[in-house]
């Protein structure tokens, strides 16, 4: 029944209704539906902080041009977490070149990426010291990311992030991630409530309500 034409037509009709509802709730478009989750802002701030730890380690300890290094290590981490590089992810979600990929990620995925960024940054610094100050190559950084992805401690977090990303994007954005299709599941009523129900938030209003706090955080960054 799951593969029948009637089942496919029913799924398509249900999906059309869900996406229409989301468009109405979010003012048109599902690209940033992740930001309606009340957990998104804390996760985004956390990820930004650990991202700085990683980029600082790469500046000091890894050979190569800064822009190239950042782009490549981002791809390494994305491939480790959800088996797609940034370009493949953009294509799946039909993002514009100006769109920041991280701004479209769910809170749970951002937290897993934070774990990777923190772990990779710390390992880079450790290897740099062990090497007597020799700069690491990008191949060595890639090996660090791959080793972290294979660590047994990471497996439940990776599985959870992949399941949420594959399932929510398929249901809420009509986006299919073929590389993690095995993780597809039906989204729960609680997830619908988080993203389009009473528990979801108006992201712009949340930003407006917290603008003074965000300004202080920005000023603190500039003073460092």
VENNORQUI-V763197 format. One line per field, one symbol per residue. ss: DSSP state (A for helix, B for strand, O for the rest). phi: phi as a letter, one per 30 degrees, with the letter a starting at -180 (. if undefined). burial: 1 if it has 16 or more other C-alpha atoms within 10 Angstrom, else 0. A space follows every 10 residues. Layout:
ss->???
phi->???
burial->???
//
This chain:
ss->OOOOAAAAAA AAAAAAAAAA AAAAAAOOOO OOAAAAOOOA AAAAAAAAAA AAAAAAAAAA ABOOOAAAAA AAAAAAAAAA AAOOOAAAAA AAAOOOOOOO AAAAOOAAAA AAAAAAAAAA AAAAAAAAAA OOOOOBOAAA AAAAAAAAAO OAAAAAAAAA AAAAAAAAAA AAOOOOOAAA AAAOOOOOAA AAAAAAOOOO OOAAAAAAAO AAAAAAAAAA AAAO
phi->.dcddddddd eddddedddd ddeddcijjc ecdedddddd dedddddddd dddddddddd bbdkdedddd dddddedddd dbhbddddde ddchdddddd eddcddeddd dddeeddddd dddedddedd dijddddddd dddddddddc deddeddddd dddddddddd dcchcccddb ddcdbddded deddcbcddd bdeddddddc dddddddddd dddd
burial->0000000000 0000100111 0110110001 1011111111 1011111101 1011101100 1100000011 0111111111 1111110011 0110000000 0001111111 1111111111 1011101100 0000110100 1101110110 0000001100 1111111111 1111111001 0011001000 0101110001 1010000000 0000000000 0000
//
